[in-house]
Structures are given as C-alpha cells and as structure tokens.
Amino acid sequence: MNILNDDLKNDLVKRGFTRRNFGRIAAMITAGSTLPFYNEPALAQLSRVNAPPDAVLLNANENPLGPCKEAREAAAKMIEHGGRYRYSEGDRVQQILAQQEGVKNEYVRIYAGSSAPLHQAVLAFTGPKRPFVMADPGYESGASAATFIGAETIRVPLMKDKGYCHDVKAMVAASPTAGLIYICNPNNPTGTLTSKEDIDWLVANKPAGSIVMIDEAYTHIAGAPFHTDKVAADKDVVVLRTFSKIYGMAGLRAGAAIARPDLLRKLGGFSSGMMPITGMAAASASLEAKYLIPERRKLIGDVREDTYSFLDKHNFQYVAGKSNCFMIDVKRPVEEVIRALQAEKVYVGRRWPVWPNHMRVTVGLADEMKKFQSAFLKVMA
C-alpha cells in the first residue's frame, strides 16, 4: 500500500519537503503510538516518575477526581460488548458534541484524546516552508512533531505585562508563511488565559493560508469562552477538545477535533481506526452529565485558590493560572527543587528551558495540596 499518494506528495512538495523527507513522514503516519512524542502519555513521560504508591502526584495535569459516576457506569457496562467494534459509540459522541457546540456533525471528528489531531495538523499544514508557531513556554508536543518531520518551530514568548497571555501580534508577525499557529488556552504549563478578543484578532489577521489551532483542553476548568463559533463560521480554525482534564478520563482516551470538513479531511488522511468503546461510552455519559462541569470547576478552583493563598502568605512568587496547573518561581534551578520534593514523596512537573527556575504544579485534591504545601515549605526553608 502506498501511504503517500500522489496528491499528498504534491502537497508536501509545495510545503517545502523533498523526497528525502517522505520516508520519515510515512514512518510518522504508520508508527503511531510507537513514536516518542505521539500521544499525551508519551508527552507526560517528560514528567513520568517511578513513584511509591503513597506519593502525591502533581506532575502530569491529571484530574484525580477521575470519571464521573455516570461515565464509570457506562464504561463498565460497555466491557461486556468488548468483542465488538461498535463504531456507533464514536458516532454518538460526535453527534452529542456537534449539537452542544452548534456545528454540523461533519464538523466533528472523534479521536482517542487530542494529541493525535495535533500531530496530524503538523503533518497536514507545516513544512520546511511553512513553520509551526507556538508560545514559549508552551505545550511541546506539536513542536516535537514538527522537528521530527523537518519543519521549523518558532517560539514566541508569553506577554509578562498582560498576565502571560499569548502575544498574538508577535505570533502573526513571526512568519508570513506560517503553516500552523498553535494556541493552547489556557496555556500549558502556565495555566494563563488569552482573551477572546486577542484570539479573534489573531484569526482575523493571520497570514493567508495559515491555520489557527486552538487547544481547549483546559477551557472548561477556566470557564473561559470557547471558539467553536469560528468553526461554525467556516474560518481557518481547528479546535481541539480532550476528555482527559475536567472529565477525568486521561486513561480512558477520548477527544475531538472540530473544524471545517475540508480541514478535517486533511487531518484524517494521516490516520484511521476505531475508538475504544469504553472511552466513547464514558465520553457520551460525561457530555450528558450537566452538573459535572460547574461542579468540578468550583472544586478545582477552590483548591487552586487555597494554594495561592498559601503561596501569598509565605511570599512565594508564582504565575496565577486559571486551569489545573500553575508555575512557581523557585529562584534557583528547578531540578534541585523537583528532586528535593520527590524525597518528600511529592512529584511535580518538569522544567521548561525558557523558564529554568519555574516549576509547574498540577492542582490535586485538597489533602494532596496540603501535603505539597508542607513539603514545599520544608524544601524551600
């Protein structure tokens, strides 16, 4: 089977690839989860640890609340049908999500998480002549995919004077031939928000031919505006959603890309396959549990704000994120603090090269954050 058909090869050449690149691109398409950056668990390996069973895990932006009751029951019931493909389970997630977001069914494509469509967008829209533009610090997975296929990554610093939001004007100016401009909102690792007005400006003023990808993994937690209205208006926008965060389904795997059908077809040309039916059943149940988002937003927000009060009380400097993670300035190489906290059985996030003295902390359960506070005071004393 020819993985790269003639139309795809011609498109790749237009984006600056040579035939020497084709083998690596074909490998990325066929290798899937064996690639070192392919999925969210693989990216989390940068924060992956061999922790003792009683450790506090605040390292991978997981939601310790797990799936809601309805999702757990739906997934458990689906196990008895595990011998069947049941493609209809994915179709049901597509239909519910499309209805809730005000778009047609064909504007939604379901995935096992949201990392696959991110990497497929890098394959579909970037190249040696079409850079990948992102924030710095930012979620690195797309940049890893770009590096793998030989596309340039342009990193644009966050705006300190505007609460560390994306510098959308600098991102637009970064390259007149940008292939993909990536906005994670709230941003990972900082948890900081970029305003709807700024993102509206970005979409309206982006370079011709560029695609704007808006990763809304943490938007539910922040209670911030969504951007599927831009998809409904047929803009050059791809919205990513995952069930890993507020829905607590990181291990069950469910997500979606929401975009114009022609853009989804470009993403879909790089993968095929069915979705895990337990994850799909849990995703449908989660979408239909109307209480879940406001309840969890408050639970996570209350614990987060309590932690900020602790940091303020002890005069620690931090970046006040609005999602389930934030950054603390530890005033020295962060690896030292990470190792010291691990000795106290508290595991936090990794280092970002552009901010070598900042440590990302995931918001855990209330008792977990109290253990973090005690350990952090001891380590920083």
C-alpha positions as CSV (number, residue, x, y, z in Angstrom):
1,M,0.0,0.0,0.0
2,N,1.3,3.5,-0.9
3,I,1.0,5.5,2.3
4,L,1.8,8.8,0.4
5,N,-0.5,9.1,-2.6
6,D,0.4,11.5,-5.5
7,D,-1.9,14.3,-4.3
8,L,-0.3,14.1,-0.8
9,K,3.2,14.1,-2.3
10,N,2.4,17.1,-4.4
11,D,1.1,18.9,-1.3
12,L,4.2,18.0,0.7
13,V,6.5,19.4,-2.1
14,K,4.5,22.7,-2.1
15,R,5.3,23.0,1.7
16,G,9.0,22.6,1.1
17,F,9.5,18.9,1.7
18,T,11.9,16.9,-0.5
19,R,11.5,13.2,-1.4
20,R,14.2,12.5,1.3
21,N,11.5,13.7,3.8
22,F,8.9,11.3,2.6
23,G,10.2,8.2,4.4
24,R,10.2,10.0,7.8
25,I,6.7,11.3,7.2
26,A,5.5,7.8,6.2
27,A,7.1,6.5,9.3
28,M,5.2,9.0,11.4
29,I,1.9,8.0,9.8
30,T,2.4,4.3,10.2
31,A,4.3,4.1,13.5
32,G,1.5,5.8,15.6
33,S,1.9,5.4,19.3
34,T,5.5,3.9,19.0
35,L,6.8,7.4,18.2
36,P,8.4,9.1,21.2
37,F,6.1,12.2,21.1
38,Y,2.9,10.7,19.6
39,N,0.4,10.9,22.4
40,E,-0.4,12.5,25.7
41,P,1.0,9.7,27.8
42,A,4.2,9.9,25.8
43,L,4.5,13.6,26.3
44,A,3.8,13.0,30.0
45,Q,6.9,10.9,30.1
46,L,8.8,14.1,30.5
47,S,7.0,14.3,33.9
48,R,6.9,10.5,34.2
49,V,8.2,9.1,37.5
50,N,8.6,5.8,39.3
51,A,6.8,7.0,42.4
52,P,5.9,5.0,45.5
53,P,2.3,4.1,46.0
54,D,1.7,6.7,48.7
55,A,3.3,9.5,46.7
56,V,1.4,12.7,45.8
57,L,1.3,13.0,42.0
58,L,1.1,16.7,40.8
59,N,3.2,16.2,37.8
60,A,1.1,15.5,34.7
61,N,-2.0,17.7,34.8
62,E,-4.2,14.7,35.5
63,N,-7.6,15.1,37.3
64,P,-7.6,12.9,40.4
65,L,-11.4,13.1,40.6
66,G,-11.5,10.6,37.7
67,P,-14.5,9.9,35.5
68,C,-17.9,10.9,36.9
69,K,-20.3,8.3,38.3
70,E,-22.3,8.1,35.1
71,A,-19.1,7.7,32.9
72,R,-17.8,4.9,35.1
73,E,-21.1,3.0,34.9
74,A,-21.3,3.5,31.1
75,A,-17.7,2.3,30.6
76,A,-18.2,-0.7,32.9
77,K,-21.3,-1.7,31.1
78,M,-19.6,-1.4,27.8
79,I,-17.0,-4.0,28.7
80,E,-19.4,-6.9,28.0
81,H,-19.5,-5.6,24.4
82,G,-15.7,-5.5,24.1
83,G,-15.8,-8.2,21.5
84,R,-17.5,-5.9,19.0
85,Y,-16.2,-2.8,17.3
86,R,-19.4,-0.8,17.9
87,Y,-18.5,2.1,15.7
88,S,-21.8,3.7,16.7
89,E,-20.3,4.6,20.1
90,G,-18.0,7.1,18.5
91,D,-20.8,8.3,16.3
92,R,-22.8,9.1,19.4
93,V,-20.0,11.2,20.9
94,Q,-19.8,13.1,17.6
95,Q,-23.5,13.8,17.5
96,I,-23.8,15.0,21.1
97,L,-20.7,17.2,20.8
98,A,-21.8,18.7,17.5
99,Q,-25.2,19.5,18.9
100,Q,-23.7,21.1,22.1
101,E,-21.2,23.2,20.1
102,G,-23.7,24.3,17.4
103,V,-21.9,22.8,14.4
104,K,-22.9,20.1,11.9
105,N,-21.9,16.5,12.6
106,E,-19.4,16.6,9.7
107,Y,-17.5,19.4,11.5
108,V,-16.5,17.0,14.4
109,R,-14.0,14.1,14.2
110,I,-13.6,11.9,17.3
111,Y,-10.2,10.7,18.4
112,A,-8.7,8.8,21.3
113,G,-7.5,12.0,23.1
114,S,-6.4,15.2,21.4
115,S,-2.7,14.7,20.7
116,A,-3.3,12.7,17.5
117,P,-5.1,15.6,15.7
118,L,-2.4,18.0,17.0
119,H,0.3,15.9,15.4
120,Q,-1.8,15.3,12.3
121,A,-2.3,19.0,11.9
122,V,1.5,19.5,12.0
123,L,1.8,16.8,9.2
124,A,-1.1,18.4,7.2
125,F,-0.2,22.1,7.4
126,T,3.5,22.6,8.2
127,G,6.8,22.0,6.4
128,P,10.2,23.4,5.6
129,K,8.5,26.5,4.1
130,R,5.5,26.5,6.5
131,P,6.6,26.9,10.1
132,F,4.9,25.9,13.3
133,V,4.3,28.9,15.6
134,M,3.7,28.4,19.3
135,A,4.0,30.2,22.7
136,D,7.1,29.9,24.9
137,P,6.7,28.3,27.4
138,G,4.1,26.1,25.8
139,Y,2.9,22.5,25.3
140,E,5.8,21.0,23.4
141,S,4.1,18.0,21.6
142,G,3.4,19.9,18.3
143,A,7.0,21.2,18.2
144,S,8.3,17.7,18.7
145,A,6.3,16.5,15.7
146,A,7.5,19.5,13.6
147,T,11.1,18.7,14.4
148,F,10.6,15.1,13.5
149,I,9.4,15.9,10.0
150,G,11.9,18.8,9.4
151,A,9.5,21.8,9.9
152,E,10.7,24.9,11.7
153,T,9.2,25.8,15.1
154,I,9.0,29.5,16.0
155,R,8.6,30.1,19.7
156,V,7.1,33.4,20.8
157,P,7.4,34.5,24.4
158,L,4.3,35.0,26.5
159,M,3.5,38.6,27.4
160,K,4.5,39.2,31.0
161,D,2.8,42.6,31.1
162,K,-0.5,41.0,30.1
163,G,-0.6,38.2,32.6
164,Y,1.5,35.9,30.5
165,C,-1.1,35.6,27.7
166,H,-0.1,34.7,24.1
167,D,1.4,37.5,22.2
168,V,-0.9,37.2,19.2
169,K,0.6,40.1,17.3
170,A,4.1,38.7,17.5
171,M,2.8,35.3,16.5
172,V,1.2,36.7,13.4
173,A,4.4,38.6,12.6
174,A,6.6,35.6,13.3
175,S,6.3,34.3,9.7
176,P,4.4,35.4,6.6
177,T,4.2,31.7,5.6
178,A,3.2,30.1,8.9
179,G,1.6,26.8,8.4
180,L,0.0,26.3,11.8
181,I,-0.3,28.8,14.7
182,Y,-1.0,26.9,17.9
183,I,-2.8,28.5,20.8
184,C,-3.3,26.4,24.0
185,N,-5.9,28.4,26.0
186,P,-5.5,28.3,29.0
187,N,-1.8,27.8,28.3
188,N,0.1,24.7,29.4
189,P,2.3,25.0,31.5
190,T,1.4,28.4,32.9
191,G,-2.4,28.0,33.1
192,T,-2.8,31.6,31.9
193,L,-5.6,32.9,29.7
194,T,-5.5,34.7,26.4
195,S,-8.6,36.8,25.8
196,K,-11.3,36.1,23.2
197,E,-10.6,39.5,21.7
198,D,-6.9,38.6,21.2
199,I,-7.8,35.3,19.6
200,D,-10.4,36.9,17.4
201,W,-7.8,39.4,16.2
202,L,-5.4,36.5,15.5
203,V,-7.9,34.7,13.4
204,A,-8.8,37.9,11.5
205,N,-5.2,38.9,10.9
206,K,-3.2,35.7,10.4
207,P,-1.1,35.2,7.3
208,A,-3.1,34.0,4.3
209,G,-3.2,30.2,4.1
210,S,-2.2,29.7,7.8
211,I,-4.4,27.5,10.0
212,V,-5.0,28.6,13.7
213,M,-5.3,25.6,16.1
214,I,-7.0,26.4,19.4
215,D,-6.4,23.7,22.0
216,E,-9.2,23.9,24.5
217,A,-8.0,21.1,26.8
218,Y,-8.3,23.3,29.9
219,T,-11.0,25.8,28.8
220,H,-13.8,24.1,30.8
221,I,-11.8,24.4,34.0
222,A,-11.2,28.1,33.5
223,G,-14.7,28.9,32.5
224,A,-13.3,30.8,29.5
225,P,-15.0,31.4,26.1
226,F,-14.9,28.6,23.6
227,H,-14.1,29.2,19.9
228,T,-16.3,26.8,18.0
229,D,-18.2,29.8,16.8
230,K,-15.2,30.4,14.5
231,V,-15.5,26.9,13.1
232,A,-19.3,27.3,12.5
233,A,-18.3,30.5,10.6
234,D,-16.0,28.4,8.4
235,K,-12.8,30.2,9.5
236,D,-9.3,28.6,9.1
237,V,-9.5,27.2,12.6
238,V,-9.2,23.8,14.2
239,V,-10.4,23.4,17.8
240,L,-9.1,20.6,19.9
241,R,-11.0,19.1,22.8
242,T,-10.0,16.3,25.2
243,F,-11.8,14.4,27.9
244,S,-8.6,14.0,29.9
245,K,-8.9,17.1,32.0
246,I,-12.2,18.3,33.5
247,Y,-13.9,15.0,32.7
248,G,-11.1,13.0,34.4
249,M,-10.6,10.5,31.6
250,A,-6.9,10.7,30.8
251,G,-6.6,6.9,30.9
252,L,-9.8,6.1,29.1
253,R,-8.8,8.2,26.0
254,A,-11.4,10.4,24.2
255,G,-11.1,13.7,22.4
256,A,-12.1,15.5,19.2
257,A,-11.1,17.9,16.5
258,I,-13.7,20.4,15.4
259,A,-13.2,22.2,12.1
260,R,-14.5,22.6,8.6
261,P,-14.9,19.3,6.8
262,D,-12.1,20.1,4.3
263,L,-9.6,20.7,7.2
264,L,-10.8,17.5,9.0
265,R,-10.2,15.5,5.7
266,K,-6.6,16.7,5.7
267,L,-6.1,15.5,9.2
268,G,-8.0,12.3,8.6
269,G,-5.6,11.4,5.7
270,F,-2.9,10.6,8.2
271,S,-4.8,8.1,10.3
272,S,-7.7,5.6,10.5
273,G,-9.1,3.2,13.0
274,M,-11.8,2.8,15.6
275,M,-12.1,4.3,19.0
276,P,-12.0,2.4,22.4
277,I,-15.7,1.8,23.1
278,T,-15.3,2.1,26.9
279,G,-13.8,5.6,26.4
280,M,-16.6,6.5,23.9
281,A,-19.3,5.4,26.3
282,A,-17.8,7.3,29.1
283,A,-17.4,10.4,26.9
284,S,-21.1,10.4,25.9
285,A,-22.1,10.0,29.6
286,S,-19.8,12.8,30.6
287,L,-21.3,15.2,28.0
288,E,-24.8,14.4,29.2
289,A,-24.0,15.0,32.9
290,K,-25.0,18.6,33.0
291,Y,-23.8,19.1,36.6
292,L,-20.3,17.9,36.0
293,I,-18.5,20.9,34.6
294,P,-19.7,23.6,37.0
295,E,-19.3,21.3,40.0
296,R,-15.7,20.4,39.1
297,R,-14.8,23.9,38.0
298,K,-15.6,25.0,41.5
299,L,-13.9,22.1,43.2
300,I,-10.6,22.6,41.3
301,G,-10.9,26.4,41.6
302,D,-11.4,26.3,45.3
303,V,-8.3,24.1,45.9
304,R,-6.2,26.2,43.5
305,E,-7.1,29.5,45.2
306,D,-6.4,28.0,48.6
307,T,-2.9,27.1,47.3
308,Y,-2.4,30.6,46.0
309,S,-3.3,31.9,49.5
310,F,-0.6,29.7,50.9
311,L,1.9,30.9,48.4
312,D,1.0,34.6,49.1
313,K,1.2,34.0,52.9
314,H,4.8,32.8,52.6
315,N,5.8,35.3,49.9
316,F,6.5,32.8,47.1
317,Q,6.2,34.2,43.6
318,Y,4.1,32.4,41.1
319,V,2.1,32.7,37.9
320,A,-1.5,32.5,38.8
321,G,-3.0,30.1,36.2
322,K,-6.7,29.7,35.7
323,S,-6.7,25.9,34.9
324,N,-5.5,23.0,36.9
325,C,-1.8,24.0,36.8
326,F,0.4,26.9,37.7
327,M,4.0,27.9,37.8
328,I,6.1,28.8,40.9
329,D,9.4,30.8,40.7
330,V,11.7,28.9,43.0
331,K,14.6,31.3,42.4
332,R,17.1,28.6,41.6
333,P,17.5,25.7,39.1
334,V,14.2,23.9,39.3
335,E,15.6,20.4,39.0
336,E,17.0,20.8,42.6
337,V,13.6,21.6,44.0
338,I,11.9,18.8,42.0
339,R,14.4,16.2,43.4
340,A,14.0,17.5,46.9
341,L,10.2,17.3,46.7
342,Q,10.5,13.8,45.4
343,A,12.4,12.9,48.5
344,E,9.3,14.0,50.4
345,K,7.1,11.8,48.2
346,V,5.7,14.8,46.3
347,Y,6.1,14.8,42.5
348,V,5.6,17.9,40.4
349,G,6.1,18.9,36.8
350,R,9.2,19.2,34.7
351,R,11.5,22.1,33.6
352,W,10.8,24.3,30.7
353,P,14.1,25.6,29.2
354,V,12.9,29.2,28.7
355,W,11.9,29.4,32.4
356,P,14.6,27.3,34.1
357,N,13.7,28.5,37.6
358,H,9.9,27.8,37.4
359,M,8.2,24.7,38.5
360,R,4.8,23.5,37.2
361,V,2.4,22.2,39.8
362,T,-0.8,20.4,39.0
363,V,-3.8,21.1,41.2
364,G,-4.6,17.9,43.1
365,L,-7.1,17.1,45.8
366,A,-7.3,19.3,48.8
367,D,-5.4,16.8,51.1
368,E,-2.8,16.3,48.4
369,M,-2.2,20.1,48.1
370,K,-1.8,20.3,51.9
371,K,0.9,17.6,51.7
372,F,2.5,19.6,48.9
373,Q,2.4,22.8,51.0
374,S,4.2,21.1,53.9
375,A,6.8,19.5,51.7
376,F,7.4,22.8,49.7
377,L,7.9,24.8,52.9
378,K,10.5,22.2,54.1
379,V,12.3,22.2,50.8
380,M,12.4,26.0,50.4
381,A,13.4,26.7,54.0
